[in-house]
């Protein structure tokens, strides 16, 4: 069984920063791609970023490129999402998830999800 627990969300003003963390249990963490998704009220869950098992490859949706950075520490079974220059449109519940497929941008490629952490950016 795999458990993912996100933390680090909160309320921040536009232009501010937050760092999300996702702590994972289970021995397969270090061998799989991990991803972050977000879901705003009334909208579908959307891909934000993903990182390969060894951290060498990272992927971002266009709207966060240059502002967000995904990273991981396999020794701590943790993946991070550093979010800078936050905008009101970044407001959403952010989820981390474990990827089992090459289509890292699709929610269907993920089998375990965290409970989510709320990020609210005020203007």
C-alpha positions as CSV (number, residue, x, y, z in Angstrom):
1,X,0.0,0.0,0.0
2,X,1.2,3.5,-0.9
3,X,0.3,6.6,1.0
4,X,1.0,10.1,-0.2
5,X,0.6,13.1,2.2
6,X,0.8,16.7,0.9
7,X,1.7,19.7,3.0
8,X,2.7,23.3,2.6
9,X,-0.4,24.9,1.2
10,X,-1.9,28.1,2.4
11,X,-2.9,31.6,1.7
12,X,-0.4,33.9,0.0
13,X,-0.5,37.2,-1.9
14,X,0.1,37.4,-5.6
15,X,3.8,37.4,-6.3
16,X,4.5,35.3,-3.2
17,X,5.9,31.8,-2.9
18,X,5.0,28.5,-1.4
19,X,6.7,25.2,-1.2
20,X,4.6,22.1,-1.3
21,X,5.9,18.7,0.0
22,X,4.6,15.2,-0.6
23,X,5.8,12.5,1.7
24,X,5.4,9.0,0.4
25,X,5.4,5.6,2.0
26,X,6.3,2.4,0.2
27,X,9.4,1.0,-1.3
28,X,8.6,1.8,-4.9
29,X,8.8,5.6,-4.5
30,X,12.3,6.0,-5.7
31,X,11.8,4.0,-8.9
32,X,8.8,5.8,-10.3
33,X,7.9,9.2,-11.8
34,X,5.9,11.5,-9.5
35,X,3.6,14.3,-10.5
36,X,1.7,17.2,-9.2
37,X,-1.8,18.1,-10.3
38,X,-4.3,20.8,-9.3
39,X,-8.0,21.3,-9.4
40,X,-9.8,24.6,-9.1
41,X,-13.5,24.8,-8.2
42,X,-15.7,23.9,-11.2
43,X,-12.7,22.8,-13.3
44,X,-11.1,19.5,-14.2
45,X,-8.0,18.3,-12.6
46,X,-5.0,19.5,-14.6
47,X,-1.4,18.5,-14.8
48,X,1.2,20.8,-13.2
49,X,4.5,19.1,-13.2
50,X,6.2,15.7,-13.1
51,X,9.7,14.4,-12.3
52,X,11.4,11.2,-13.4
53,X,12.5,8.6,-10.8
54,X,16.1,9.9,-10.7
55,X,15.2,13.6,-11.0
56,X,17.0,14.1,-14.3
57,X,13.8,14.8,-16.3
58,X,11.2,17.3,-15.3
59,X,8.0,18.3,-17.1
60,X,5.8,21.3,-16.6
61,X,2.6,22.7,-18.0
62,X,3.1,25.9,-20.0
63,X,1.4,28.1,-17.5
64,X,3.9,27.4,-14.7
65,X,7.1,27.1,-16.6
66,X,9.7,29.5,-15.2
67,X,7.7,29.9,-11.9
68,X,7.4,26.4,-10.5
69,X,10.1,23.9,-9.8
70,X,9.6,20.2,-9.0
71,X,12.2,18.2,-7.2
72,X,12.6,15.1,-5.2
73,X,14.7,13.5,-2.4
74,X,14.5,9.8,-2.7
75,X,16.4,9.3,0.6
76,X,13.4,11.0,2.3
77,X,10.7,9.6,0.0
78,X,9.6,13.2,-0.7
79,X,8.7,15.2,-3.7
80,X,8.5,19.0,-3.7
81,X,6.9,21.8,-5.7
82,X,8.5,25.2,-5.2
83,X,6.0,27.8,-6.5
84,X,7.2,31.3,-7.1
85,X,5.6,34.4,-8.5
86,X,2.2,33.0,-7.7
87,X,-0.9,34.3,-9.4
88,X,-4.6,34.3,-8.4
89,X,-5.2,31.7,-11.2
90,X,-2.9,29.3,-9.4
91,X,-5.5,29.0,-6.7
92,X,-6.5,25.3,-6.5
93,X,-6.2,22.1,-4.5
94,X,-2.8,20.6,-5.3
95,X,-2.4,16.9,-5.4
96,X,0.7,14.7,-5.7
97,X,0.5,11.3,-7.3
98,X,2.5,8.3,-8.3
99,X,2.8,7.6,-12.1
100,X,2.9,4.1,-13.6
101,X,2.7,5.1,-17.3
102,X,4.7,7.1,-19.8
103,X,1.8,9.6,-20.2
104,X,2.8,11.6,-17.2
105,X,0.5,14.5,-18.2
106,X,-2.7,12.4,-17.9
107,X,-4.4,11.7,-14.6
108,X,-5.1,8.2,-15.9
109,X,-1.4,7.5,-15.7
110,X,-1.4,7.8,-11.9
111,X,-2.5,5.1,-9.4
112,X,-2.0,6.6,-6.0
113,X,-3.0,10.1,-5.0
114,X,-2.7,12.3,-1.9
115,X,-5.6,14.0,-0.2
116,X,-4.6,17.4,-1.5
117,X,-3.5,20.7,-0.1
118,X,-5.3,24.0,-0.7
119,X,-3.3,26.9,-2.2
120,X,-5.1,30.3,-2.3
121,X,-3.5,33.3,-4.0
122,X,-5.1,36.6,-3.3
123,X,-4.8,39.6,-5.6
